[in-house]
Amino acid sequence: MTKVGRNELCPCGSGKKYKKCCLHKDEDFNNFYRAITQNSRSLMEKYGKFVVGELGEQVLDEAVADFFMSREEDRDRNTLLSEFGSMFWPWLFFCWTFDPVDLAFSELEETIPPDTTMAELYRQRKGNDLNKWEQSIFSAMNKKPFTFLEIKEVSTDQGFYVQDLLTDSELFVTDPELSNWMNKDDIIYANPCHIEGHWLLIGVSEVNVSPDWKSRIVDLRTWLLSGYGEITEELLWGNMMYTRDIYLEMYFDRF
């Protein structure tokens, strides 16, 4: 987007000078987006040091096995985590939980409570040491499901409109950086979270879903609707392994 001078006409079409119209709105938005970007990065670093440094390699190994559904066998773990990092780490911190059977099998009962995310465990162990932005990110992302989003319109420099292919809901995603790489009809696998009136994608796939796989997503939606009548966030949370399985199958089939 071309930078607008303070004394130029506002691009919104109001007829007023930019400094008298949308300048402060744009500044507020830029400050918000900068704060979210910086604090999401710092929060991920805190959680990463906690999981890898304090809980240990066994916990990370268990998470990798669960995330990739055994597709990681015979593949270099560091390479996989590099390829899937933008999805894997948010999933590990905010979505992954141990059920009691897996805990007993892995002998980690004394380390991790059942049905507790790593972000929740961090809060239990460390207390509330997060700043207000980090706390907002935690509240918005913890136990929120990944889903498939189809880009409907990239209309502004602040983000793009998407349709959730499973819930059929539409929303505007605030992300000026990601919008530079999005095109109409692209499909991404992401974890939309709502913070202070904005929808953001802190967890998102780096590789788009191939259009050939849209029918698989539609089939999953049809199956969920036939069984439950309505697709809610809670339903997606309980069935997230199916959405991840579709994405991983697409990815490894493609590459």
Beta strands, then each sheet from edge to edge (+ up, - down):
strand 1: 147-156
strand 2: 159-164
strand 3: 170-174
strand 4: 187-195
strand 5: 198-204
sheet 1: 3+ 2- 1+ 4- 5+
end
